[in-house]
Amino acid sequence: MVEISPIDPEEEVAVSESVADQSSPEPEPEPEPKPSEDRLLDAEAIEVAAKTIDRRTARAHLECLAQKLRRDAAALKRVEASRAKAEGGAQTSSGRGGGETSSAPAPAASPTPAPAPTPAPKPSPTKPVASAPVSATAKYSPIDRFSFDAGAYNSERVTIYIPLPGVGSIPRDRVTCEFTATSFNVVVTDLGGKNYRLVKDNLEKDIDPAKSKCVVKADKIVLKLGKCKGEYGSYDHWSELTSKKAKKKAGEKENPSESIMNMMKNMYDEGDDNMKRMIGETMMKQREGKLGRDGMGGMDDLGMGGMGGMGGMGGMGF
């Protein structure tokens, strides 16, 4: 007879554990698809479904949606690749840094002396900018080429353009301009070894120096002269840069004879041939004493018979 010995409970537990170990392992769950793969699968499913639809517009909508999903999938795939590359680089750097480190103590850092306080720089004295410095010994080449722009009606400024090649390449303080109510003075110093100057001291109208300015370009100088307002509130109208006749000074009384002479000269300069002939004949008779005591009474033909008593104008020549 065969004797069956009783099983020890501890041995029974060990046997059951070994049987459990020899059993087949549970299947691992499938990894979830990436977002890019999800979009691609959705696009493929929509394209398959679109082929089964007879309605043309509905099929077009589905195809557009599928194309959008494919574009999204491509973009997500690029993002995923960049993220994986960044994570791989971080793991590599951490693996390299995980080695054994030296246990030698680092030498104690010597105390760094505090830096000496830097004295604040003294402000350099500002040199006053001289307006149009004209040396008595320096030679200046006159600037005879410029253009004048009177501007539109009631404009605030008139403009002067002075061509001067290379003027913008020199320091700005070598180009100066002085403005007064009736003049301007432009001086350019040491441009290519030469000095230049442009002066106009009998402007047609008064200007406002505070509103006038000098602008230096690469190859030219631009002067902007601020106009003054007339008695009716609008800005003066300019026709020329300079006046043909001298302006009277402030507070100076006008000489009646001189005023008439200037008027007659303007009439002669600006009149037609007939006007010039009549004025010339009258003045000739005045010089020869062929006119009466009324002096300018011979000007009746010009509509100026009321200008008698101006015999002193016989010396006026044209």
C-alpha positions in Angstrom: 0.0 0.0 0.0 1.0 3.5 -0.7 1.1 5.8 2.1 0.0 9.4 1.5 1.6 11.8 3.8 -0.3 14.9 4.6 0.7 18.2 2.8 2.2 20.9 4.8 0.2 24.2 4.4 3.4 26.2 3.7 4.3 23.8 0.9 0.8 24.2 -0.6 1.2 28.0 -0.7 4.6 27.7 -2.4 3.2 25.3 -5.1 0.3 27.6 -5.8 2.6 30.6 -6.2 4.9 28.6 -8.6 1.9 27.6 -10.7 0.7 31.2 -10.8 4.2 32.3 -12.0 4.1 29.7 -14.8 0.7 30.9 -16.1 0.7 33.1 -19.3 1.2 36.8 -18.7 -1.7 39.2 -19.3 -1.6 41.0 -22.6 -0.3 44.6 -22.4 -2.9 47.3 -23.4 -2.2 48.8 -26.8 -0.7 52.3 -26.7 -3.1 55.1 -27.5 -2.6 56.6 -30.9 -0.9 60.0 -31.1 -3.0 63.1 -31.9 -1.5 63.2 -35.4 -2.5 59.6 -36.0 -6.0 60.3 -34.7 -6.4 63.1 -37.2 -5.1 60.9 -40.0 -7.4 58.1 -39.2 -10.4 60.4 -39.0 -9.5 61.8 -42.5 -9.2 58.3 -44.0 -12.6 57.3 -42.5 -14.3 60.5 -43.9 -12.8 59.9 -47.3 -14.1 56.4 -47.4 -17.5 57.6 -46.3 -17.5 60.4 -48.9 -17.1 57.9 -51.7 -20.4 56.3 -50.8 -22.4 59.6 -50.9 -24.1 60.5 -54.2 -24.9 64.1 -53.4 -22.1 66.2 -54.9 -22.2 69.1 -52.5 -22.2 66.9 -49.4 -19.3 64.9 -50.8 -17.4 68.1 -51.4 -17.9 69.2 -47.8 -16.6 65.9 -46.5 -13.6 66.0 -48.8 -12.7 69.6 -47.6 -13.0 68.3 -44.0 -10.7 65.4 -44.7 -8.1 67.7 -46.3 -8.3 70.0 -43.2 -7.7 66.9 -40.9 -4.8 65.8 -43.0 -3.2 69.3 -42.7 -3.8 69.2 -38.9 -2.2 65.8 -38.7 0.9 66.9 -40.6 1.3 69.9 -38.3 0.8 67.8 -35.1 3.3 65.3 -36.4 6.0 68.1 -36.7 5.2 69.2 -33.2 5.5 65.7 -31.8 8.8 65.2 -33.6 10.2 68.4 -32.1 9.0 67.4 -28.7 10.6 64.0 -28.9 13.8 65.4 -30.1 13.9 67.9 -27.2 13.1 65.1 -24.6 15.8 62.9 -26.1 18.4 65.7 -25.7 17.4 66.3 -22.2 17.8 62.6 -21.2 21.2 62.5 -22.9 22.4 65.5 -21.0 21.1 64.2 -17.7 22.8 60.8 -18.4 26.1 62.5 -19.0 25.7 64.5 -15.8 24.8 61.5 -13.7 28.4 60.2 -13.4 30.3 60.2 -10.2 31.5 63.5 -9.0 34.7 64.2 -7.4 34.5 64.2 -3.6 37.4 66.7 -3.3 36.3 69.8 -1.6 36.3 72.9 -3.6 38.8 75.5 -2.5 37.4 78.3 -0.5 36.8 81.4 -2.6 38.9 84.3 -1.5 36.9 87.4 -0.6 36.6 89.8 -3.5 37.5 93.3 -2.5 34.7 95.8 -3.0 35.3 98.0 -6.1 36.4 101.5 -5.6 33.6 104.0 -6.3 34.0 105.5 -9.7 33.9 109.3 -9.6 31.1 110.8 -11.6 32.3 112.4 -14.9 32.4 116.1 -14.9 30.0 117.6 -17.4 31.9 119.2 -20.2 31.1 122.9 -20.7 28.7 123.5 -23.5 30.1 125.6 -26.2 27.8 128.2 -27.6 27.1 127.7 -31.3 28.2 130.7 -33.2 25.8 132.0 -35.8 27.5 132.2 -39.2 31.1 132.8 -38.1 32.7 134.8 -40.8 36.4 135.2 -40.5 37.9 138.4 -41.8 41.0 136.5 -43.2 39.2 133.5 -44.6 38.3 133.4 -48.3 34.7 132.4 -49.2 33.5 131.3 -52.6 30.1 132.9 -53.2 27.2 130.5 -53.8 25.5 131.6 -57.0 23.4 128.6 -57.8 20.1 128.1 -55.8 16.4 127.7 -56.5 13.6 129.6 -54.9 10.1 128.2 -54.1 7.5 130.8 -53.0 5.1 128.1 -51.9 1.3 128.0 -52.3 -1.1 130.8 -51.4 -1.1 131.6 -47.7 1.7 129.0 -47.0 3.8 129.5 -43.9 7.2 129.4 -45.5 9.2 130.0 -48.6 12.0 127.6 -49.4 15.4 127.9 -50.9 17.3 124.9 -52.2 21.1 125.3 -52.4 22.9 122.4 -54.2 26.3 121.7 -52.6 27.7 118.1 -53.2 29.0 116.4 -50.1 27.8 119.0 -47.6 26.1 116.3 -45.6 29.4 114.5 -45.0 31.0 117.3 -42.9 30.2 118.0 -39.2 27.0 119.9 -38.7 28.6 122.7 -36.9 30.5 123.7 -40.1 27.2 124.7 -41.6 25.7 127.8 -40.0 22.9 130.2 -41.0 22.0 133.5 -39.4 18.4 134.9 -39.9 17.2 138.4 -39.4 13.9 140.0 -40.3 15.2 141.1 -43.7 18.1 138.8 -44.4 19.9 135.4 -44.1 23.6 134.5 -44.1 24.6 130.9 -44.9 28.3 129.9 -44.2 29.9 126.5 -45.0 33.4 126.0 -43.6 36.0 123.6 -44.9 34.0 121.6 -47.4 36.7 119.9 -49.5 39.2 122.5 -48.4 37.0 125.5 -49.5 34.6 127.8 -47.7 31.2 128.9 -49.2 28.8 131.7 -48.4 25.4 132.9 -49.5 24.1 136.3 -48.2 20.8 137.9 -49.1 20.1 141.1 -47.1 17.2 142.7 -49.0 14.5 140.1 -48.9 11.2 140.9 -50.7 9.2 140.5 -47.5 10.1 140.4 -43.9 10.6 136.9 -42.3 10.2 135.5 -38.8 13.7 134.3 -37.7 12.1 132.1 -35.0 10.2 130.1 -37.6 13.1 129.9 -40.0 15.4 127.0 -40.1 18.4 125.5 -42.0 18.3 121.8 -43.0 21.4 120.0 -44.2 20.9 117.1 -46.7 23.5 114.8 -48.3 24.2 117.1 -51.2 22.2 120.2 -50.6 21.1 122.8 -48.0 17.4 123.7 -47.6 16.4 127.0 -46.1 12.9 127.4 -44.8 12.1 131.1 -44.2 9.1 131.7 -42.0 6.7 134.2 -43.5 5.1 137.1 -41.6 1.3 137.8 -41.7 0.0 140.9 -43.5 -2.5 143.4 -42.2 -5.5 141.2 -43.3 -4.3 138.1 -41.3 -3.0 136.0 -44.2 0.7 135.3 -44.9 2.5 137.7 -47.2 2.7 136.6 -50.9 6.2 136.4 -52.3 7.0 136.7 -56.0 10.8 137.1 -55.8 13.4 136.2 -53.2 14.8 139.7 -53.0 13.3 143.2 -53.5 14.4 145.3 -56.5 14.3 148.4 -54.5 15.8 149.2 -51.1 13.4 149.0 -48.1 13.0 152.0 -45.9 14.2 151.6 -42.3 11.8 151.5 -39.4 10.7 155.0 -38.4 12.1 156.6 -41.5 9.6 159.0 -43.2 9.0 158.6 -46.9 10.2 161.4 -49.2 7.3 162.3 -51.5 9.6 163.2 -54.4 11.5 160.0 -54.0 8.3 158.0 -53.8 7.1 159.5 -57.1 10.5 158.9 -58.7 10.4 155.3 -57.7 6.9 155.0 -59.0 7.8 156.5 -62.3 10.9 154.2 -62.6 8.7 151.2 -61.9 6.2 152.3 -64.5 9.1 152.7 -67.0 10.7 149.3 -66.1 7.4 147.4 -66.1 5.5 149.3 -68.9 5.1 148.4 -72.5 7.0 150.1 -75.4 4.4 152.9 -75.7 4.5 153.7 -72.0 8.3 153.8 -72.0 8.3 156.1 -75.1 5.8 158.6 -73.5 7.7 158.7 -70.3 11.0 159.1 -72.1 9.7 162.0 -74.2 8.2 163.8 -71.2 11.5 163.5 -69.3 13.4 164.7 -72.3 11.2 167.8 -72.6 11.5 168.4 -68.8 15.3 168.4 -69.1 15.3 170.7 -72.1 12.9 173.2 -70.4 10.2 172.8 -73.0 7.6 172.0 -70.4 5.6 174.7 -68.6 6.1 175.8 -65.1 3.8 173.0 -63.9 6.8 170.7 -64.3 5.1 167.3 -64.8 2.1 168.8 -66.4 3.1 167.1 -69.6 2.1 163.8 -68.0 -1.6 164.5 -68.8 -1.4 161.9 -71.6 -0.6 159.3 -69.0 -3.6 160.2 -66.8 -1.3 161.9 -64.2 -2.1 165.5 -64.8 -2.5 166.1 -61.1 1.3 165.7 -60.5 2.2 169.3 -61.1 5.0 171.1 -59.2 7.4 168.2 -59.6 9.9 170.1 -61.7 12.7 168.8 -59.5 12.4 165.5 -61.2 14.2 166.6 -64.3 17.4 165.0 -63.2 15.8 161.6 -63.0 17.4 159.3 -65.6 16.3 156.0 -67.0 
